[in-house]
Amino acid sequence: MYGNFGQSNYGAAKAGIAGLTRVVALEIAKYGATCNMISPVAATRMTIPLMEGRGVDPATVRRRPEEISPVVVWLGSA
């Protein structure tokens, strides 16, 4: 994940969620349960300018919402 200028609070919060997810996954594994997290990487109107600012052509990145949502559905399924 990439950080953006002026968003230190957002970056810290997301890193905290990532750490919490890893710990919860370890703690509930003994029950046969899993814990997953989705990283906010979809190419949307909000994130495309950020990608372009890093020199990434959004057209070459397979991160459209319709490509991310099947993963979310799969993670939420039995």
C-alpha positions as CSV (number, residue, x, y, z in Angstrom):
1,M,0.0,0.0,0.0
2,Y,1.1,3.5,-0.7
3,G,0.9,6.5,1.5
4,N,-0.2,9.9,0.3
5,F,0.9,13.3,1.5
6,G,-1.4,14.7,4.2
7,Q,-2.9,11.4,5.1
8,S,-0.8,10.2,8.0
9,N,-3.8,9.6,10.2
10,Y,-5.5,7.5,7.4
11,G,-2.3,5.5,6.9
12,A,-1.9,4.8,10.6
13,A,-5.5,3.7,10.9
14,K,-5.2,1.3,8.0
15,A,-1.9,-0.2,9.4
16,G,-3.7,-0.7,12.7
17,I,-6.5,-2.6,11.0
18,A,-4.0,-4.7,9.1
19,G,-2.3,-5.6,12.4
20,L,-5.6,-6.3,14.2
21,T,-6.7,-8.6,11.3
22,R,-3.5,-10.7,11.5
23,V,-3.8,-11.1,15.3
24,V,-7.5,-12.0,15.2
25,A,-6.8,-14.5,12.4
26,L,-4.2,-16.2,14.7
27,E,-6.5,-16.2,17.7
28,I,-9.6,-17.7,16.0
29,A,-7.7,-20.2,13.9
30,K,-8.1,-22.8,16.7
31,Y,-11.9,-22.6,16.1
32,G,-11.5,-23.2,12.4
33,A,-12.5,-19.7,11.6
34,T,-10.8,-17.2,9.4
35,C,-10.4,-13.4,9.4
36,N,-9.8,-11.5,6.2
37,M,-9.2,-7.9,5.3
38,I,-9.6,-6.1,2.0
39,S,-7.0,-3.5,1.1
40,P,-8.5,-0.3,-0.4
41,V,-6.9,-0.6,-3.8
42,A,-9.8,-0.4,-6.3
43,A,-9.3,2.1,-9.1
44,T,-12.1,4.6,-8.6
45,R,-12.6,8.3,-9.4
46,M,-10.9,9.1,-6.1
47,T,-7.9,6.8,-6.5
48,I,-7.1,7.2,-10.2
49,P,-5.5,10.7,-9.8
50,L,-3.3,9.2,-7.0
51,M,-2.2,6.4,-9.4
52,E,-1.4,8.9,-12.1
53,G,0.6,11.0,-9.6
54,R,2.8,7.9,-9.0
55,G,3.2,7.4,-12.8
56,V,0.9,4.4,-13.0
57,D,-1.5,4.2,-16.0
58,P,-4.8,3.3,-14.4
59,A,-5.9,1.6,-17.7
60,T,-3.2,-1.1,-17.1
61,V,-4.2,-1.8,-13.5
62,R,-6.8,-4.5,-13.0
63,R,-8.4,-2.9,-9.9
64,R,-11.8,-1.8,-11.1
65,P,-14.6,-2.3,-8.5
66,E,-16.2,-5.0,-10.6
67,E,-12.9,-6.9,-10.4
68,I,-12.5,-6.5,-6.6
69,S,-16.1,-7.4,-5.6
70,P,-15.9,-11.1,-6.5
71,V,-13.0,-11.5,-4.1
72,V,-15.1,-9.8,-1.4
73,V,-18.0,-12.2,-2.0
74,W,-15.7,-15.2,-2.0
75,L,-14.1,-14.2,1.3
76,G,-17.6,-13.8,2.8
77,S,-18.8,-17.2,1.6
78,A,-18.5,-20.6,3.4
